[in-house]
Every structure is written in structure tokens, then in C-alpha cells.
């Protein structure tokens, strides 16, 4: 007594594979396994794939963008390290700066700003990636203000003299203490 033929087992295995791939097929296909293989091929050919959906979109964070209010910054581009970005946007760039669709940040900061801004890139399929870019725009010190010109490193000779004097004093005290101790015995 033969329950299944060899071709019906092949058809059953193919039908199971089609079912696992998301296409519904009868549990027991007819004796012709080519029909099941054709159904699988048709299902693979008709599977729509969103453009850009298979590639994630990733951005590289640039270094801190520095500058002075009223002076144009050196342009900086936010680099895409995975996928392909179609557009870049930001709703919180410092006043006076812009970002174009290639990810290039340009402009002249209007006022002091220290902080970050969120940059959002989007690909053709609508997949988004974001990165925070840091900014540091501060006024330059005025050339009219006199600089003290001194720092701790400028005074190192004075520190060495002080430390030497303290060590000398401690040595003298210890020597005197030792001699006093031996005198009193």
C-alpha cells in the first residue's frame, strides 16, 4: 500500500516552502510538481520591494563646527555612510546657517551659540536617519583688551623656589629635632 508517490512528496515539500514564503498553496498539490514550482517562481517575481528599503540609512557625525558670529563658517558636509540620502533637513540650526539637499551646512552665524542641532536625512523610500551636529560660536577676544600674559606655567620658576624653601625648612627642623633629641638623652 503506497500512501504517497515520489512526485507528491516533492509537491508537498514545495507547497510547504511556498506557504512559508507567504504564498498560500494547497497542502497536497497534484502529481505534477512543476505546477508548485511555477507557483513559487511567480510568487518570487511579483514580490514588490520598496526602493531603498533594503539599505539602512546611516550618517556620520561631523566634528564640532566652530566660528564667530558675523563671520562665515567653513562649509561642513554631513556624510552618508550607508544608503543614499535624497534630502537633508533641520529645524533647529543656529540662526544664519542652512543645510542643502547634499548635507552641506553653510552660512554666517548671527549670534553666539553653543549646543547641537538635529540633522535629518531621508532617502527615496522615506527612511530617515538623524545625527546631532555640535556648534560652538563665540565672540573672539577683543584685541583692545590687554592680556595678562601670565599663567601657572609662566610662574614655574617661582614655584620651584617656594618648594625648595619649604623642603629646606623641613630638613632644618628635622636635623635640629634629631640633634635636640640626642642632646637630651
Helices and strands as residue ranges (DSSP letters): H 6-20, H 33-45, E 58-60, E 65-67, E 76-77, E 79-82, E 87-89, E 97-99, E 104-107, E 113-122, E 128-137, H 156-184
